Amino acid sequence: MKKLCAKKSAALKKGDTIGVVAPAWSFDKANFMRGVEKLKDLGFKIRYDRRIFNKYWSMAGHDIERADQINRMFADKKVKAILCAKAGYGSMRTIPYLDKKIIIKNPKIFVGYSDITALLSYLYKVANMVVFHGPVIAGEIHGNMNPITLKYLLRAITQTKPMGRIKIHGLKALRPGGRSSGVLVGGNMSLIMSMIGTPYGIDTNEKILFLEDVGEGLETIDDYLMQLKMAGKFKKVKGIIFGRMVKCVDHSGKMYTIRNVLNDILGDLKIPILYGFPSGHRIPGDINVTLPIGVSATIDAADKCRLIINESGVS
């Protein structure tokens, strides 16, 4: 199997410094500090700019301030990984102010999901670096964090061996049979749609595509999938895996389901398609599996429904 050409950062180890940024929403300070203490308890040093607590509209400060936090963390030689305080809204607004030269020169572990998908897409495209679709601090990293969520986060960013087979109860195949490999890409569907037409839009050719979302009506999901299809994003894709699609329900009264929509739009594709993978948005108590974006993966709908991460996201 071909080795990945994207840049892998050094695996995080105890004693390393994690930088925290707030590219999107403002957040609850108490939850944030509980997350910081959790990371310290795990053996990591934490660094963040005090401006992280600023507020502008729904966001954690003005666009330039939030972008400057990211630039500084990439430039700081002591910072080995960057985690996000909160997702929500606003990450895309930081992109015009990000310093490409600094980021390209200093690839680092970068973790987030939901609105942070905009930054994952940017970093993967501009700096050709492996990024991580995983939990945010104020939302999930705290004292009663789901232990499986924590296990997969640490497995993804601290271990140089591949994550391997990820067996998830309830993962289903759109149709039985099929197994395919490719580089894993994707994230939150709404943000992926927003990035189409920009220089940072998703490339799905010969890729395994992961898509997840929350709180969108099925008609909106249907529109997203049709746009992706008409944009040619499914022509050369090797496989598709959907998240839990939390609270994505039919508001028309017709009682359609996610599976109905997938069959309608994707039923003609001769590739393995799975749905129900718990990465990203979740119901309370559910798990959030950290996925390395930009590494080789295999989607298996032939034997047992599963995702296999063939190589590590860190070196």
N, C-alpha and C positions, 0 to 999 in steps of 0.2 A: 504494500500500500504506500502511496506517495506521502512523504512527510509534509507537514504544513509549512508554508513559506511565511506566514504571519509571525510577527515578533512576539516571543514569549518573555514575560518578565520573570525575574527570579522568584522562587517560591517564598512566601511569607513565613517567617519563623519567629519563635518567641523572642521578645526583646526588640523586634522591629517596630518602626513607627508607622502608624496608619494616619493618613491625613483625611480629615472630614470636610466636605464641601456641601453647600446648600444651593444647588442649581435651580430649584423649583419653588414649591410652596414654602411659606413659613411653617413653623411646627411647634408642638408642645415642648417647652423646655424641660419639663420634668421627665417626660418620656425619653427625650434626647440624652439627658444626663444619666438615666438608668442604662441606656444603651452604651454610653461611653464607659461607665463603670463595669459593665459586662465584658467589654473588650479588654479593659485593663485587667480584670480578673483572669482572662484567658492568657495573659502574659504579654500584651502589646502596649506600646506607648501610643498616646493619642495626641494629635496636634490639630488645632483649628483656629481660624481667625475669629476674633470676637465679633466681627461684623456679621458672622453667621446668624446672629440673633436679630439683625435688622429686619425691617418690614417695609415693603412697598406694594400697595394693593394686596393681592393674595400671596405675593412672593416674598422670599427672604432677602429683601433689598433690591436695589436697582440692578438692571441687567449688567452693567459694567462691573459693579461690585461683585456680583455672583460669578461672573467670568474671571475676574481677577483672582478670586479664591482658587479656582481651578488652575489657572496659569501658575500661581505661586506654588501650589502643591506639586505640580509637575516639575517645576524648576528646583524644588527643594531636594537636595541629594539625600537627606536623611529619611525622607518619606518613601516607603517601599510599596505602599498600596493606598488607594483612594476610595473611600466609601462615601455614600451620600446620606445626608440627614433625613431627607424626605423627598418624595416624588410629587405628583399632583399636576402642576402646570408651570411652565416658564422656561424649561430647559432649552428649548429651541431658540429662545430670545438671547441666550448667552453666546450662541455660535459665532455671530459676527465679530465678537470681541475676544475670541480664543486665539492664542498665539501658536500658530501651526509649527513654527520653528522650534519652540521650546518643547512642545508635545512630541514631535517627531524625534527629537534628540534624546528625550527621556521617557521612553515607553514604560508604563507602570500598570499594575493590577488596578482595574477600575470596575466597581460593582454598583449595580442599580437595576431598576426595572420600571415599568409603567412609563411615565413621562421621561424618565432617564433614558429610554430607548433612543431618543433623539441624539443624545451624547454617545451612546454605545455605537450607533450608526456612524456618527461623525468620526469618532476615534478609530474605528475599524477601517473606515474608508481612507481617511487622511493619513493616519500614522501606521496603517497596516499592522495593528496590534491586536492580540487576543484580548477580549473584554468579557465581562461576566454578568449574566442576567441573574441577579440575586437580590437579597433583602436590603432594605434601608434601615438606618439606625433608629430613628424615632418611631418607626412603625412596627418593627419586629425584633430588633436586637435588644433584649431586656432580660430581666431576671427569670421570667417564666416563658422564655422563648421556646418554641417547639424544639425538642432535642434533635429531631431528624432534620429540621431546617438548619440547625447549627452544624450538624454532622456534615451535611452536603456542602455548606459554605466553606468549612475548614478543609474538607476533602478537595474542593475545587482550587483553593488558593494557597494551600500549604503543602500539597503532595505532588511530587514530580512523576508519580505513576498515573496512568490513565484511570479515570473514574470507573470505566468498564460498564458492566450491565447495570442499568437502573430499572429495577423491577417495581412497578407501581400497581397497587390494587385498583381495579376499576378502569384501567387503560383499555380502550376498545379500538378495534379496527373498523374502518369504514366498509371494507370488504376483506374477506379472509384471503391470506396468501400474500406473498411479496416481501422482499428484503432488498434494501438498497443502501449504498454508502455515499457520503459526500461531506463537504465542509458544512458545519452547522451555522446557520445565520438566522436572524429574526428577532422577535421581541413583541412588544405591544402593537397590535394591529392598527389602532388609531394613529399612532405616531409613525408607523411605517408608511401608512397612507399619506400622512402629512409631508413626509420626506421625499415622496415620489416627485420628480421634476426638479429637484435640487441636485447639486453635485454629490450629495451624500445618500441618494436613493439606493435601495437595496438591489443587489445583483443576486439573482436566484439560479443562474445557469450552473448546472451540475452540483447544486447545493441541496442539503436537507433544510427545509424551511420550518421554523417554529413560529407559531402565531398564538397570541392570547389576548384576551380583553375582559372588560368588566362593565356591567351596567348598560350595555348597548342593546337596543331592540334588534330582533332578528332581521327586520327589514334593513337596518343599518349594516349589520354583518353581511347580509346578502349583497348590498351595494358594494361594500369593501371587496368582497370576493370577486364580484363581476368586474370591478375596476382592475383588480390584479390580473384577472384572466385576460381582459381586453388589452392590458398593457404588456401582455406577453410574459408575465412573471411565472406562469405555470408551464410554459412550452418545454423548457429544458430542466425543470426542477426534478430532483431524484426522488424526493419523498417529502411528505408534509406531516407535521405533528402539531396538533392543537392543544392549547391549555385547557383549563377547566371551564373557561368562558363563563365566569361567575355572574349571575344575575342577567345573563343575556337571554331574554325571554321574548315570546311573541305577544305583542301588544295589539294585534289585529283582532283577537278573539277567535282565530282559526285553529288555535292549539297546535301550531307547528313547533318543531323542536330543532335544535342545532343539527341533529342528524339529518332531518329533512332538508335543511338548507345546504348542508355539505353534499348530499346526494344530488340535489338539483344542479348545483354549480360545478361540482368536481366529479360527478359520476362517470364522466367520459375519460378521465385521466387513468392511464394504466401504470400507476405507481402506488406504493404502499402509503396509506394515510391512516394515522392514528389520532384519537382525540381523548382528552381527559388527563393530560399530563400536568402535574401540579407545580408549575414554575410561574412565578409572578403573582397575580391577584388570587386571593384565596378567601374562603369563608373563615371566620374566627376559629382558631384551633387547628386548621389544616396546615399542611406543610408547603414550603416554598423551596423547591430544589434549585440550587444554583447551577446554571448551565454556562460552560465556556463557549463563547461565540467566536468562531474562527478556527475551530479544530475539527478533525475528522470524526464523523459519527456515523452510526448505522441505525436505520429504522427497521424494525423486524415485525412484520405482521404475518409471517409465514408459520412460525412455531408458537411461541408465547409473545404476546404483545409487549414490546419493550424498546427502549432506546439504549444504545450502546455508545459510550464515549470512547473512541479508539485511541486517543492520545491525550496527554495532559495539557492543561492550559497554562502551566508554568514550567520553568526550567530549573 
